[in-house]
Amino acid sequence: MKPTVLDASALLAMFFGEPGMEKMRELFHKASEADRPVFISAVNWAEVLYQMERKQGKIGYDTARQFERTTPLEAVPVDRELAEAAALLKNKHHLGLADAFAAALAMQKKAELIAGDKEFKAVETEIKVVWLK
């Protein structure tokens, strides 16, 4: 199993039962069996948490936190190196800030990025993007 980084949209698709949900469930099943982490930047993790709380209240927020504690999902803290890489990608490809962090983390981990946001088409020459839908 290759290293994998998630954009917030990928995890939210699973939580909200959107297209790509089964792909995400399969990914987490395989990651658990292989004892391999699935990465998400802390910035993208914040996106997941605020969307869950906004749409489902405290229950949604708690559901996401419980998922993170009981699965191979690993929220990667932002350090200076990741922040600088994200800044360069944001400017070079005109990405949103959170998307730039997801792409920078994928580059740093030499990982595939699972995403649903078409904005990532701009970075396909630099990282492998696996489309959720």
Beta strands, then each sheet from edge to edge (+ up, - down):
strand 1: 4-6
strand 2: 38-41
strand 3: 73-76
strand 4: 112-115
strand 5: 129-131
sheet 1: 3+ 2+ 1+ 4+ 5+
end
